[in-house]
Amino acid sequence: MANSNQNNSKQGNMSREEAGRKGGNKTARKYDEEHFEEIGQKGGETTSDEYSQKHFEEIGQKGGRNSGIGSNSNRSS
């Protein structure tokens, strides 16, 4: 599959990765920080409405247990 991406580049087509990067950069230039804060807030509220407090407690516990795995190599003392 890697060859097909290389072939597409030679033919003038871009890979999905490149298209996603270009689209993300264009969106970031088009909208300001306040816009992204607003849509993030809306998404958070919708998610909060869809799931119970117990759900968030459970995923919080899972995240806490997993957060130390492999992270020591990136920390400075």
All heavy atoms as a GROMACS GRO file, in nm:
protein
  591
    1MET      N    1   0.081  -0.120   0.000
    1MET     CA    2   0.000   0.000   0.000
    1MET      C    3   0.085   0.126   0.000
    1MET      O    4   0.045   0.225  -0.054
    1MET     CB    5  -0.092   0.002   0.122
    1MET     CG    6  -0.206  -0.094   0.116
    1MET     SD    7  -0.348  -0.004   0.054
    1MET     CE    8  -0.444  -0.137  -0.004
    2ALA      N    9   0.200   0.122   0.066
    2ALA     CA   10   0.286   0.240   0.070
    2ALA      C   11   0.324   0.284  -0.071
    2ALA      O   12   0.334   0.402  -0.098
    2ALA     CB   13   0.411   0.212   0.153
    3ASN      N   14   0.341   0.188  -0.160
    3ASN     CA   15   0.374   0.222  -0.297
    3ASN      C   16   0.263   0.299  -0.365
    3ASN      O   17   0.290   0.388  -0.444
    3ASN     CB   18   0.406   0.096  -0.378
    3ASN     CG   19   0.549   0.052  -0.362
    3ASN    OD1   20   0.632   0.129  -0.315
    3ASN    ND2   21   0.578  -0.071  -0.402
    4SER      N   22   0.137   0.266  -0.335
    4SER     CA   23   0.028   0.337  -0.400
    4SER      C   24   0.028   0.484  -0.361
    4SER      O   25  -0.003   0.570  -0.443
    4SER     CB   26  -0.107   0.273  -0.366
    4SER     OG   27  -0.134   0.286  -0.228
    5ASN      N   28   0.063   0.516  -0.235
    5ASN     CA   29   0.073   0.656  -0.195
    5ASN      C   30   0.185   0.726  -0.269
    5ASN      O   31   0.173   0.841  -0.309
    5ASN     CB   32   0.094   0.669  -0.044
    5ASN     CG   33  -0.033   0.642   0.033
    5ASN    OD1   34  -0.141   0.646  -0.023
    5ASN    ND2   35  -0.017   0.616   0.161
    6GLN      N   36   0.297   0.657  -0.286
    6GLN     CA   37   0.408   0.716  -0.360
    6GLN      C   38   0.370   0.736  -0.505
    6GLN      O   39   0.402   0.838  -0.565
    6GLN     CB   40   0.532   0.627  -0.348
    6GLN     CG   41   0.592   0.626  -0.209
    6GLN     CD   42   0.705   0.526  -0.195
    6GLN    OE1   43   0.727   0.443  -0.283
    6GLN    NE2   44   0.775   0.533  -0.083
    7ASN      N   45   0.300   0.639  -0.563
    7ASN     CA   46   0.256   0.652  -0.701
    7ASN      C   47   0.158   0.767  -0.716
    7ASN      O   48   0.163   0.841  -0.814
    7ASN     CB   49   0.192   0.522  -0.751
    7ASN     CG   50   0.293   0.410  -0.764
    7ASN    OD1   51   0.413   0.435  -0.775
    7ASN    ND2   52   0.245   0.287  -0.764
    8ASN      N   53   0.067   0.784  -0.620
    8ASN     CA   54  -0.029   0.894  -0.626
    8ASN      C   55   0.042   1.028  -0.624
    8ASN      O   56   0.003   1.120  -0.694
    8ASN     CB   57  -0.129   0.887  -0.510
    8ASN     CG   58  -0.229   0.775  -0.527
    8ASN    OD1   59  -0.249   0.724  -0.636
    8ASN    ND2   60  -0.292   0.736  -0.417
    9SER      N   61   0.147   1.039  -0.544
    9SER     CA   62   0.220   1.165  -0.536
    9SER      C   63   0.286   1.198  -0.669
    9SER      O   64   0.289   1.313  -0.710
    9SER     CB   65   0.326   1.158  -0.425
    9SER     OG   66   0.265   1.145  -0.301
   10LYS      N   67   0.335   1.097  -0.736
   10LYS     CA   68   0.400   1.119  -0.865
   10LYS      C   69   0.297   1.161  -0.970
   10LYS      O   70   0.329   1.231  -1.064
   10LYS     CB   71   0.472   0.993  -0.910
   10LYS     CG   72   0.592   0.961  -0.824
   10LYS     CD   73   0.658   0.832  -0.866
   10LYS     CE   74   0.772   0.796  -0.774
   10LYS     NZ   75   0.834   0.668  -0.808
   11GLN      N   76   0.171   1.118  -0.954
   11GLN     CA   77   0.067   1.150  -1.049
   11GLN      C   78  -0.005   1.280  -1.014
   11GLN      O   79  -0.098   1.320  -1.081
   11GLN     CB   80  -0.036   1.037  -1.054
   11GLN     CG   81   0.021   0.906  -1.102
   11GLN     CD   82  -0.079   0.792  -1.087
   11GLN    OE1   83  -0.192   0.814  -1.047
   11GLN    NE2   84  -0.036   0.672  -1.119
   12GLY      N   85   0.034   1.345  -0.906
   12GLY     CA   86  -0.030   1.470  -0.868
   12GLY      C   87  -0.138   1.453  -0.764
   12GLY      O   88  -0.194   1.551  -0.719
   13ASN      N   89  -0.171   1.330  -0.727
   13ASN     CA   90  -0.270   1.306  -0.622
   13ASN      C   91  -0.201   1.310  -0.488
   13ASN      O   92  -0.083   1.282  -0.477
   13ASN     CB   93  -0.337   1.170  -0.642
   13ASN     CG   94  -0.414   1.161  -0.771
   13ASN    OD1   95  -0.465   1.260  -0.820
   13ASN    ND2   96  -0.421   1.043  -0.828
   14MET      N   97  -0.276   1.344  -0.384
   14MET     CA   98  -0.214   1.346  -0.252
   14MET      C   99  -0.266   1.231  -0.168
   14MET      O  100  -0.375   1.178  -0.193
   14MET     CB  101  -0.239   1.480  -0.182
   14MET     CG  102  -0.381   1.508  -0.143
   14MET     SD  103  -0.400   1.664  -0.058
   14MET     CE  104  -0.390   1.777  -0.193
   15SER      N  105  -0.188   1.193  -0.068
   15SER     CA  106  -0.228   1.086   0.023
   15SER      C  107  -0.335   1.136   0.118
   15SER      O  108  -0.357   1.257   0.131
   15SER     CB  109  -0.107   1.038   0.102
   15SER     OG  110  -0.065   1.138   0.193
   16ARG      N  111  -0.403   1.046   0.185
   16ARG     CA  112  -0.501   1.085   0.286
   16ARG      C  113  -0.435   1.166   0.396
   16ARG      O  114  -0.494   1.262   0.446
   16ARG     CB  115  -0.565   0.961   0.348
   16ARG     CG  116  -0.660   0.890   0.258
   16ARG     CD  117  -0.724   0.775   0.332
   16ARG     NE  118  -0.804   0.696   0.241
   16ARG     CZ  119  -0.864   0.585   0.276
   16ARG    NH1  120  -0.854   0.540   0.397
   16ARG    NH2  121  -0.936   0.519   0.187
   17GLU      N  122  -0.316   1.125   0.434
   17GLU     CA  123  -0.244   1.196   0.539
   17GLU      C  124  -0.219   1.341   0.499
   17GLU      O  125  -0.244   1.434   0.576
   17GLU     CB  126  -0.111   1.126   0.568
   17GLU     CG  127  -0.030   1.192   0.678
   17GLU     CD  128   0.102   1.122   0.701
   17GLU    OE1  129   0.126   1.014   0.645
   17GLU    OE2  130   0.183   1.178   0.777
   18GLU      N  131  -0.172   1.361   0.379
   18GLU     CA  132  -0.143   1.497   0.331
   18GLU      C  133  -0.272   1.578   0.318
   18GLU      O  134  -0.277   1.696   0.357
   18GLU     CB  135  -0.071   1.491   0.197
   18GLU     CG  136  -0.028   1.628   0.147
   18GLU     CD  137   0.046   1.621   0.014
   18GLU    OE1  138   0.064   1.512  -0.041
   18GLU    OE2  139   0.085   1.729  -0.034
   19ALA      N  140  -0.379   1.515   0.268
   19ALA     CA  141  -0.507   1.585   0.255
   19ALA      C  142  -0.561   1.625   0.392
   19ALA      O  143  -0.610   1.737   0.410
   19ALA     CB  144  -0.608   1.496   0.184
   20GLY      N  145  -0.549   1.536   0.489
   20GLY     CA  146  -0.594   1.567   0.624
   20GLY      C  147  -0.515   1.679   0.687
   20GLY      O  148  -0.570   1.768   0.752
   21ARG      N  149  -0.385   1.677   0.667
   21ARG     CA  150  -0.298   1.782   0.721
   21ARG      C  151  -0.333   1.918   0.658
   21ARG      O  152  -0.347   2.018   0.726
   21ARG     CB  153  -0.152   1.747   0.697
   21ARG     CG  154  -0.054   1.845   0.757
   21ARG     CD  155   0.092   1.802   0.747
   21ARG     NE  156   0.128   1.736   0.623
   21ARG     CZ  157   0.152   1.605   0.611
   21ARG    NH1  158   0.144   1.526   0.714
   21ARG    NH2  159   0.185   1.553   0.494
   22LYS      N  160  -0.350   1.918   0.526
   22LYS     CA  161  -0.384   2.044   0.458
   22LYS      C  162  -0.520   2.097   0.504
   22LYS      O  163  -0.538   2.216   0.527
   22LYS     CB  164  -0.386   2.024   0.306
   22LYS     CG  165  -0.248   2.016   0.244
   22LYS     CD  166  -0.260   2.009   0.094
   22LYS     CE  167  -0.125   2.031   0.031
   22LYS     NZ  168  -0.137   2.052  -0.114
   23GLY      N  169  -0.617   2.006   0.516
   23GLY     CA  170  -0.750   2.047   0.561
   23GLY      C  171  -0.748   2.100   0.703
   23GLY      O  172  -0.812   2.200   0.735
   24GLY      N  173  -0.673   2.034   0.790
   24GLY     CA  174  -0.660   2.079   0.928
   24GLY      C  175  -0.594   2.215   0.938
   24GLY      O  176  -0.638   2.302   1.014
   25ASN      N  177  -0.490   2.236   0.861
   25ASN     CA  178  -0.421   2.365   0.862
   25ASN      C  179  -0.511   2.477   0.810
   25ASN      O  180  -0.514   2.587   0.865
   25ASN     CB  181  -0.292   2.359   0.780
   25ASN     CG  182  -0.184   2.278   0.847
   25ASN    OD1  183  -0.185   2.260   0.969
   25ASN    ND2  184  -0.091   2.228   0.770
   26LYS      N  185  -0.587   2.448   0.704
   26LYS     CA  186  -0.676   2.549   0.648
   26LYS      C  187  -0.787   2.584   0.747
   26LYS      O  188  -0.820   2.702   0.765
   26LYS     CB  189  -0.738   2.498   0.518
   26LYS     CG  190  -0.821   2.602   0.446
   26LYS     CD  191  -0.863   2.556   0.309
   26LYS     CE  192  -0.934   2.667   0.235
   26LYS     NZ  193  -0.966   2.628   0.098
   27THR      N  194  -0.841   2.483   0.816
   27THR     CA  195  -0.944   2.507   0.916
   27THR      C  196  -0.889   2.590   1.032
   27THR      O  197  -0.956   2.682   1.081
   27THR     CB  198  -1.001   2.373   0.968
   27THR    OG1  199  -1.054   2.300   0.857
   27THR    CG2  200  -1.109   2.393   1.072
   28ALA      N  201  -0.768   2.560   1.074
   28ALA     CA  202  -0.706   2.634   1.184
   28ALA      C  203  -0.684   2.781   1.147
   28ALA      O  204  -0.696   2.869   1.232
   28ALA     CB  205  -0.573   2.570   1.222
   29ARG      N  206  -0.654   2.808   1.020
   29ARG     CA  207  -0.637   2.947   0.976
   29ARG      C  208  -0.771   3.019   0.964
   29ARG      O  209  -0.781   3.139   0.986
   29ARG     CB  210  -0.564   2.952   0.841
   29ARG     CG  211  -0.417   2.918   0.848
   29ARG     CD  212  -0.345   2.950   0.718
   29ARG     NE  213  -0.406   2.885   0.601
   29ARG     CZ  214  -0.374   2.764   0.556
   29ARG    NH1  215  -0.282   2.692   0.617
   29ARG    NH2  216  -0.433   2.714   0.448
   30LYS      N  217  -0.876   2.944   0.927
   30LYS     CA  218  -1.006   3.002   0.901
   30LYS      C  219  -1.077   3.047   1.029
   30LYS      O  220  -1.146   3.149   1.030
   30LYS     CB  221  -1.094   2.901   0.826
   30LYS     CG  222  -1.229   2.953   0.785
   30LYS     CD  223  -1.303   2.850   0.703
   30LYS     CE  224  -1.440   2.901   0.661
   30LYS     NZ  225  -1.513   2.802   0.581
   31TYR      N  226  -1.063   2.970   1.138
   31TYR     CA  227  -1.137   2.997   1.261
   31TYR      C  228  -1.043   3.038   1.373
   31TYR      O  229  -0.929   2.993   1.378
   31TYR     CB  230  -1.214   2.872   1.303
   31TYR     CG  231  -1.317   2.830   1.202
   31TYR    CD1  232  -1.294   2.722   1.117
   31TYR    CD2  233  -1.438   2.898   1.189
   31TYR    CE1  234  -1.389   2.683   1.025
   31TYR    CE2  235  -1.533   2.860   1.097
   31TYR     CZ  236  -1.508   2.752   1.015
   31TYR     OH  237  -1.602   2.714   0.923
   32ASP      N  238  -1.094   3.119   1.466
   32ASP     CA  239  -1.012   3.163   1.578
   32ASP      C  240  -1.027   3.067   1.697
   32ASP      O  241  -1.107   2.974   1.695
   32ASP     CB  242  -1.045   3.306   1.618
   32ASP     CG  243  -1.190   3.323   1.665
   32ASP    OD1  244  -1.264   3.224   1.674
   32ASP    OD2  245  -1.229   3.438   1.692
   33GLU      N  246  -0.948   3.093   1.799
   33GLU     CA  247  -0.946   3.008   1.918
   33GLU      C  248  -1.083   3.002   1.984
   33GLU      O  249  -1.126   2.896   2.032
   33GLU     CB  250  -0.842   3.063   2.017
   33GLU     CG  251  -0.822   2.976   2.138
   33GLU     CD  252  -0.714   3.030   2.229
   33GLU    OE1  253  -0.626   3.105   2.181
   33GLU    OE2  254  -0.718   2.995   2.348
   34GLU      N  255  -1.154   3.114   1.985
   34GLU     CA  256  -1.286   3.118   2.047
   34GLU      C  257  -1.382   3.019   1.980
   34GLU      O  258  -1.462   2.953   2.047
   34GLU     CB  259  -1.343   3.259   2.038
   34GLU     CG  260  -1.476   3.277   2.108
   34GLU     CD  261  -1.524   3.421   2.102
   34GLU    OE1  262  -1.441   3.512   2.123
   34GLU    OE2  263  -1.644   3.440   2.077
   35HIS      N  264  -1.375   3.006   1.850
   35HIS     CA  265  -1.460   2.912   1.775
   35HIS      C  266  -1.436   2.769   1.825
   35HIS      O  267  -1.530   2.695   1.851
   35HIS     CB  268  -1.430   2.921   1.626
   35HIS     CG  269  -1.488   2.809   1.546
   35HIS    ND1  270  -1.620   2.805   1.510
   35HIS    CD2  271  -1.431   2.697   1.496
   35HIS    CE1  272  -1.642   2.693   1.441
   35HIS    NE2  273  -1.529   2.627   1.431
   36PHE      N  274  -1.309   2.731   1.837
   36PHE     CA  275  -1.278   2.595   1.879
   36PHE      C  276  -1.317   2.572   2.025
   36PHE      O  277  -1.360   2.462   2.061
   36PHE     CB  278  -1.129   2.565   1.856
   36PHE     CG  279  -1.095   2.558   1.710
   36PHE    CD1  280  -1.024   2.660   1.649
   36PHE    CD2  281  -1.136   2.451   1.631
   36PHE    CE1  282  -0.994   2.654   1.513
   36PHE    CE2  283  -1.107   2.445   1.497
   36PHE     CZ  284  -1.036   2.546   1.437
   37GLU      N  285  -1.306   2.676   2.108
   37GLU     CA  286  -1.352   2.664   2.246
   37GLU      C  287  -1.502   2.641   2.252
   37GLU      O  288  -1.551   2.558   2.329
   37GLU     CB  289  -1.315   2.789   2.326
   37GLU     CG  290  -1.167   2.802   2.353
   37GLU     CD  291  -1.129   2.934   2.418
   37GLU    OE1  292  -1.218   3.019   2.440
   37GLU    OE2  293  -1.010   2.951   2.446
   38GLU      N  294  -1.577   2.712   2.168
   38GLU     CA  295  -1.723   2.699   2.165
   38GLU      C  296  -1.766   2.559   2.120
   38GLU      O  297  -1.853   2.498   2.182
   38GLU     CB  298  -1.784   2.804   2.074
   38GLU     CG  299  -1.780   2.944   2.130
   38GLU     CD  300  -1.832   3.049   2.034
   38GLU    OE1  301  -1.895   3.011   1.932
   38GLU    OE2  302  -1.810   3.168   2.060
   39ILE      N  303  -1.706   2.508   2.013
   39ILE     CA  304  -1.747   2.376   1.967
   39ILE      C  305  -1.701   2.268   2.063
   39ILE      O  306  -1.768   2.166   2.079
   39ILE     CB  307  -1.702   2.348   1.821
   39ILE    CG1  308  -1.550   2.348   1.806
   39ILE    CG2  309  -1.768   2.443   1.726
   39ILE    CD1  310  -1.504   2.302   1.669
   40GLY      N  311  -1.588   2.289   2.130
   40GLY     CA  312  -1.544   2.194   2.231
   40GLY      C  313  -1.639   2.191   2.349
   40GLY      O  314  -1.672   2.085   2.403
   41GLN      N  315  -1.688   2.308   2.388
   41GLN     CA  316  -1.784   2.318   2.498
   41GLN      C  317  -1.914   2.246   2.461
   41GLN      O  318  -1.968   2.169   2.540
   41GLN     CB  319  -1.813   2.465   2.529
   41GLN     CG  320  -1.903   2.487   2.648
   41GLN     CD  321  -1.834   2.457   2.780
   41GLN    OE1  322  -1.715   2.474   2.793
   41GLN    NE2  323  -1.911   2.411   2.875
   42LYS      N  324  -1.962   2.269   2.339
   42LYS     CA  325  -2.085   2.202   2.293
   42LYS      C  326  -2.067   2.051   2.292
   42LYS      O  327  -2.156   1.976   2.333
   42LYS     CB  328  -2.123   2.251   2.154
   42LYS     CG  329  -2.176   2.392   2.150
   42LYS     CD  330  -2.210   2.432   2.008
   42LYS     CE  331  -2.256   2.576   2.000
   42LYS     NZ  332  -2.285   2.617   1.862
   43GLY      N  333  -1.954   2.006   2.243
   43GLY     CA  334  -1.927   1.862   2.239
   43GLY      C  335  -1.921   1.802   2.379
   43GLY      O  336  -1.972   1.693   2.404
   44GLY      N  337  -1.858   1.875   2.470
   44GLY     CA  338  -1.850   1.829   2.608
   44GLY      C  339  -1.986   1.819   2.674
   44GLY      O  340  -2.017   1.724   2.746
   45GLU      N  341  -2.070   1.918   2.648
   45GLU     CA  342  -2.206   1.916   2.704
   45GLU      C  343  -2.288   1.801   2.647
   45GLU      O  344  -2.359   1.733   2.721
   45GLU     CB  345  -2.275   2.050   2.677
   45GLU     CG  346  -2.218   2.164   2.758
   45GLU     CD  347  -2.270   2.300   2.716
   45GLU    OE1  348  -2.354   2.307   2.623
   45GLU    OE2  349  -2.227   2.400   2.776
   46THR      N  350  -2.276   1.778   2.518
   46THR     CA  351  -2.350   1.668   2.455
   46THR      C  352  -2.304   1.534   2.511
   46THR      O  353  -2.386   1.448   2.544
   46THR     CB  354  -2.329   1.670   2.302
   46THR    OG1  355  -2.378   1.793   2.250
   46THR    CG2  356  -2.401   1.555   2.234
   47THR      N  357  -2.174   1.517   2.524
   47THR     CA  358  -2.121   1.393   2.580
   47THR      C  359  -2.166   1.374   2.724
   47THR      O  360  -2.206   1.265   2.764
   47THR     CB  361  -1.967   1.392   2.573
   47THR    OG1  362  -1.927   1.408   2.436
   47THR    CG2  363  -1.908   1.264   2.628
   48SER      N  364  -2.166   1.480   2.801
   48SER     CA  365  -2.211   1.475   2.939
   48SER      C  366  -2.358   1.436   2.949
   48SER      O  367  -2.397   1.361   3.039
   48SER     CB  368  -2.189   1.611   3.006
   48SER     OG  369  -2.231   1.609   3.139
   49ASP      N  370  -2.438   1.484   2.855
   49ASP     CA  371  -2.580   1.450   2.854
   49ASP      C  372  -2.604   1.304   2.817
   49ASP      O  373  -2.700   1.243   2.860
   49ASP     CB  374  -2.656   1.539   2.755
   49ASP     CG  375  -2.664   1.684   2.800
   49ASP    OD1  376  -2.640   1.710   2.920
   49ASP    OD2  377  -2.695   1.770   2.715
   50GLU      N  378  -2.515   1.247   2.736
   50GLU     CA  379  -2.534   1.111   2.686
   50GLU      C  380  -2.486   1.004   2.782
   50GLU      O  381  -2.529   0.889   2.773
   50GLU     CB  382  -2.463   1.094   2.552
   50GLU     CG  383  -2.529   1.173   2.440
   50GLU     CD  384  -2.458   1.159   2.307
   50GLU    OE1  385  -2.362   1.079   2.297
   50GLU    OE2  386  -2.498   1.227   2.212
   51TYR      N  387  -2.394   1.036   2.873
   51TYR     CA  388  -2.335   0.936   2.961
   51TYR      C  389  -2.357   0.974   3.107
   51TYR      O  390  -2.362   1.092   3.142
   51TYR     CB  391  -2.184   0.923   2.934
   51TYR     CG  392  -2.155   0.869   2.796
   51TYR    CD1  393  -2.127   0.954   2.690
   51TYR    CD2  394  -2.155   0.732   2.772
   51TYR    CE1  395  -2.100   0.905   2.563
   51TYR    CE2  396  -2.128   0.682   2.646
   51TYR     CZ  397  -2.102   0.769   2.542
   51TYR     OH  398  -2.075   0.720   2.417
   52SER      N  399  -2.364   0.871   3.192
   52SER     CA  400  -2.387   0.893   3.334
   52SER      C  401  -2.257   0.928   3.407
   52SER      O  402  -2.147   0.907   3.354
   52SER     CB  403  -2.445   0.766   3.397
   52SER     OG  404  -2.347   0.663   3.396
   53GLN      N  405  -2.273   0.977   3.529
   53GLN     CA  406  -2.157   1.008   3.614
   53GLN      C  407  -2.074   0.882   3.636
   53GLN      O  408  -1.952   0.887   3.638
   53GLN     CB  409  -2.205   1.066   3.748
   53GLN     CG  410  -2.093   1.100   3.844
   53GLN     CD  411  -2.006   1.215   3.795
   53GLN    OE1  412  -2.054   1.303   3.722
   53GLN    NE2  413  -1.881   1.215   3.834
   54LYS      N  414  -2.142   0.768   3.653
   54LYS     CA  415  -2.072   0.640   3.676
   54LYS      C  416  -1.979   0.609   3.558
   54LYS      O  417  -1.866   0.564   3.577
   54LYS     CB  418  -2.173   0.528   3.694
   54LYS     CG  419  -2.110   0.396   3.724
   54LYS     CD  420  -2.213   0.288   3.747
   54LYS     CE  421  -2.143   0.156   3.775
   54LYS     NZ  422  -2.236   0.046   3.791
   55HIS      N  423  -2.023   0.635   3.437
   55HIS     CA  424  -1.940   0.611   3.318
   55HIS      C  425  -1.809   0.690   3.325
   55HIS      O  426  -1.701   0.637   3.301
   55HIS     CB  427  -2.018   0.650   3.192
   55HIS     CG  428  -1.934   0.657   3.068
   55HIS    ND1  429  -1.896   0.546   2.999
   55HIS    CD2  430  -1.880   0.763   3.003
   55HIS    CE1  431  -1.822   0.583   2.896
   55HIS    NE2  432  -1.811   0.715   2.895
   56PHE      N  433  -1.820   0.818   3.361
   56PHE     CA  434  -1.701   0.902   3.366
   56PHE      C  435  -1.609   0.860   3.480
   56PHE      O  436  -1.487   0.867   3.468
   56PHE     CB  437  -1.740   1.050   3.378
   56PHE     CG  438  -1.803   1.102   3.253
   56PHE    CD1  439  -1.940   1.127   3.247
   56PHE    CD2  440  -1.729   1.124   3.139
   56PHE    CE1  441  -1.999   1.175   3.132
   56PHE    CE2  442  -1.786   1.171   3.022
   56PHE     CZ  443  -1.922   1.196   3.019
   57GLU      N  444  -1.667   0.815   3.591
   57GLU     CA  445  -1.585   0.765   3.702
   57GLU      C  446  -1.507   0.641   3.659
   57GLU      O  447  -1.389   0.627   3.689
   57GLU     CB  448  -1.674   0.733   3.822
   57GLU     CG  449  -1.730   0.857   3.889
   57GLU     CD  450  -1.833   0.826   3.996
   57GLU    OE1  451  -1.859   0.705   4.023
   57GLU    OE2  452  -1.889   0.920   4.053
   58GLU      N  453  -1.575   0.551   3.586
   58GLU     CA  454  -1.509   0.428   3.540
   58GLU      C  455  -1.396   0.457   3.443
   58GLU      O  456  -1.287   0.401   3.455
   58GLU     CB  457  -1.612   0.335   3.476
   58GLU     CG  458  -1.708   0.274   3.576
   58GLU     CD  459  -1.820   0.195   3.510
   58GLU    OE1  460  -1.828   0.192   3.385
   58GLU    OE2  461  -1.901   0.138   3.585
   59ILE      N  462  -1.419   0.543   3.346
   59ILE     CA  463  -1.311   0.572   3.251
   59ILE      C  464  -1.200   0.652   3.317
   59ILE      O  465  -1.083   0.640   3.280
   59ILE     CB  466  -1.361   0.640   3.121
   59ILE    CG1  467  -1.423   0.777   3.148
   59ILE    CG2  468  -1.457   0.550   3.047
   59ILE    CD1  469  -1.457   0.855   3.022
   60GLY      N  470  -1.234   0.732   3.416
   60GLY     CA  471  -1.131   0.804   3.491
   60GLY      C  472  -1.040   0.708   3.566
   60GLY      O  473  -0.918   0.726   3.570
   61GLN      N  474  -1.098   0.606   3.625
   61GLN     CA  475  -1.019   0.505   3.696
   61GLN      C  476  -0.929   0.429   3.599
   61GLN      O  477  -0.812   0.405   3.627
   61GLN     CB  478  -1.110   0.407   3.771
   61GLN     CG  479  -1.180   0.466   3.889
   61GLN     CD  480  -1.082   0.506   3.998
   61GLN    OE1  481  -0.988   0.436   4.028
   61GLN    NE2  482  -1.104   0.624   4.055
   62LYS      N  483  -0.983   0.392   3.484
   62LYS     CA  484  -0.904   0.321   3.384
   62LYS      C  485  -0.787   0.408   3.336
   62LYS      O  486  -0.675   0.361   3.322
   62LYS     CB  487  -0.990   0.282   3.264
   62LYS     CG  488  -1.088   0.173   3.294
   62LYS     CD  489  -1.175   0.144   3.173
   62LYS     CE  490  -1.279   0.040   3.204
   62LYS     NZ  491  -1.368   0.015   3.088
   63GLY      N  492  -0.814   0.534   3.312
   63GLY     CA  493  -0.708   0.625   3.267
   63GLY      C  494  -0.601   0.643   3.372
   63GLY      O  495  -0.482   0.646   3.341
   64GLY      N  496  -0.641   0.650   3.496
   64GLY     CA  497  -0.544   0.664   3.605
   64GLY      C  498  -0.455   0.544   3.618
   64GLY      O  499  -0.336   0.555   3.644
   65ARG      N  500  -0.510   0.426   3.597
   65ARG     CA  501  -0.430   0.303   3.605
   65ARG      C  502  -0.334   0.293   3.488
   65ARG      O  503  -0.225   0.242   3.501
   65ARG     CB  504  -0.522   0.180   3.605
   65ARG     CG  505  -0.590   0.157   3.737
   65ARG     CD  506  -0.650   0.018   3.743
   65ARG     NE  507  -0.743  -0.010   3.635
   65ARG     CZ  508  -0.875   0.009   3.640
   65ARG    NH1  509  -0.930   0.057   3.749
   65ARG    NH2  510  -0.951  -0.020   3.537
   66ASN      N  511  -0.372   0.342   3.373
   66ASN     CA  512  -0.290   0.326   3.253
   66ASN      C  513  -0.193   0.442   3.229
   66ASN      O  514  -0.105   0.432   3.147
   66ASN     CB  515  -0.381   0.312   3.130
   66ASN     CG  516  -0.458   0.183   3.133
   66ASN    OD1  517  -0.411   0.083   3.184
   66ASN    ND2  518  -0.578   0.186   3.080
   67SER      N  519  -0.210   0.552   3.300
   67SER     CA  520  -0.131   0.670   3.268
   67SER      C  521   0.017   0.655   3.298
   67SER      O  522   0.099   0.724   3.239
   67SER     CB  523  -0.186   0.793   3.341
   67SER     OG  524  -0.172   0.774   3.481
   68GLY      N  525   0.056   0.565   3.385
   68GLY     CA  526   0.197   0.550   3.421
   68GLY      C  527   0.273   0.460   3.329
   68GLY      O  528   0.395   0.456   3.332
   69ILE      N  529   0.206   0.385   3.244
   69ILE     CA  530   0.274   0.289   3.157
   69ILE      C  531   0.358   0.361   3.054
   69ILE      O  532   0.308   0.437   2.973
   69ILE     CB  533   0.171   0.197   3.088
   69ILE    CG1  534   0.095   0.116   3.193
   69ILE    CG2  535   0.240   0.105   2.988
   69ILE    CD1  536  -0.019   0.034   3.136
   70GLY      N  537   0.487   0.337   3.059
   70GLY     CA  538   0.577   0.393   2.960
   70GLY      C  539   0.600   0.543   2.970
   70GLY      O  540   0.668   0.600   2.887
   71SER      N  541   0.544   0.609   3.068
   71SER     CA  542   0.557   0.754   3.073
   71SER      C  543   0.682   0.799   3.147
   71SER      O  544   0.722   0.914   3.137
   71SER     CB  545   0.434   0.816   3.137
   71SER     OG  546   0.420   0.773   3.270
   72ASN      N  547   0.745   0.711   3.222
   72ASN     CA  548   0.865   0.750   3.298
   72ASN      C  549   0.981   0.790   3.209
   72ASN      O  550   1.062   0.872   3.246
   72ASN     CB  551   0.908   0.636   3.391
   72ASN     CG  552   0.812   0.620   3.508
   72ASN    OD1  553   0.740   0.712   3.542
   72ASN    ND2  554   0.811   0.502   3.565
   73SER      N  555   0.987   0.734   3.090
   73SER     CA  556   1.099   0.766   3.001
   73SER      C  557   1.094   0.909   2.952
   73SER      O  558   1.195   0.965   2.912
   73SER     CB  559   1.100   0.670   2.882
   73SER     OG  560   0.982   0.687   2.807
   74ASN      N  561   0.976   0.972   2.955
   74ASN     CA  562   0.961   1.109   2.906
   74ASN      C  563   0.971   1.214   3.017
   74ASN      O  564   0.970   1.332   2.990
   74ASN     CB  565   0.827   1.126   2.835
   74ASN     CG  566   0.822   1.046   2.708
   74ASN    OD1  567   0.924   1.021   2.647
   74ASN    ND2  568   0.703   1.004   2.668
   75ARG      N  569   0.977   1.171   3.141
   75ARG     CA  570   0.979   1.265   3.251
   75ARG      C  571   1.122   1.299   3.293
   75ARG      O  572   1.210   1.215   3.292
   75ARG     CB  573   0.907   1.207   3.373
   75ARG     CG  574   0.761   1.190   3.350
   75ARG     CD  575   0.695   1.142   3.475
   75ARG     NE  576   0.553   1.123   3.450
   75ARG     CZ  577   0.469   1.071   3.536
   75ARG    NH1  578   0.512   1.032   3.654
   75ARG    NH2  579   0.343   1.056   3.506
   76SER      N  580   1.141   1.423   3.332
   76SER     CA  581   1.270   1.461   3.386
   76SER      C  582   1.257   1.475   3.536
   76SER      O  583   1.154   1.517   3.588
   76SER     CB  584   1.316   1.593   3.324
   76SER     OG  585   1.221   1.693   3.350
   77SER      N  586   1.360   1.439   3.610
   77SER     CA  587   1.353   1.443   3.756
   77SER      C  588   1.387   1.576   3.812
   77SER      O  589   1.468   1.648   3.770
   77SER     CB  590   1.449   1.340   3.814
   77SER     OG  591   1.411   1.212   3.768
   0.00000   0.00000   0.00000
